[in-house]
């Protein structure tokens, strides 16, 4: 199927040259040739290429196209999807481009002369110059190890490898590659780098924040803390999504940081969450005085009726609440306790989920209301919050039956 032979020739300057050539015919009947400096390299390639030809996985372009070229093609493809509105938000595109420019093909950022984004680790160990045919699972593993050695966290390294895997899937769809060497390459961190147990804000802390909030923002705080909606889902919420008679909110859209509205991130994100009677009463009052109250109007809009900028809301409305509590304590320390440590807006979602668990909702129901993609996600993040008297009773029986003589 493939043959190895030594080639000798003389250059235009009269210099003698020699190399080992592997000649073979690909699956289309076209003749191919690869050249190597040593016979050992040529023999190794011959064995590999014969295996690919037998398995039907050989792609001629894999020996010509680099990861860089495939990555640029992938970004062009994503940009086209974004432009056509095909489930590709500007935020998604920016994330993929960031992974490519800063880690997978870091020379792109240097060539553009741009500054390294804040919180991005300087990295020069990319794989942009590697031919697709030479990108083996071992090389992907080496790339992963270089990321970790450079200080890239486990979650970020996983996301970067996820983007690399998508790039290679794109290459497969364009017949540049037959198999994906990044598939199955895992990032394993230390035990203390795994997902941390979520500790939601206490009821007392949340109560104090709500007390010092202005009347309008108070409803936003209460709604977010009761429904567990993500920030993007909250800001995309329209009155047609809220059924005040039935007391429930339907989540089916989200808006990103660039003001692009789309469906929820996953199918599980589309859900219906019940509303408590007190929250329904507050929403009725809010709607009566709202300037924007038609079915397609946003429930929590900005002054012009458009999307509320989340970062702006956090900076101007949410974080100042902690400062107000600190000022109250400083003015009257005997009356007001110290201000709590700051936490981010997403902690309100954790608070909502913790309240559902405390109220006795079963894990599957919690998963549904939270819009988690799987029960595994729910239990990984909140499993430690589930308490059961049955568990305590079982432990008591174990202790009584086995250790009663010492107790």
Buried (B, 14 or more C-beta within 10 A) or exposed (E): EBEBEEEEEEEEEEEEEEBBBBEBEBEEEEEBEBEBEEEEBBBEBBEBBBEBBEEEEBBBBBBEBBBBBBBBBBBEBBBEBBEEEEEBBBBBBBBBBBBBBBBBBBEBBEEEEEEBEEEBEEBEEBBBEBBBBBBEBEBBBEBBEBBBEBEBBBEBBBBBBBBBBBBBBBBBEBEBBBEBBBEEBEBEEEEEEEEEEBEBBEEEBBEBBBEBBEEEBBBBBBBBBBBBBBBBBBBBBBBEBBBBEEBBBBBBBBBBBEEBBBEBBEEBBBBBBEBEEEBBEBBEEBBEEBEBEEEEBBBBBBEEEEBBBBEEBBEEBBEBBBEBBBBBBEEEEEEBEEBBEEBEBEBBBBBBBBBBBEEEBEBEEBBBBBBBEEBEBBBBBBBEBBEEEEEEEEEEEEEEEEEEEEE
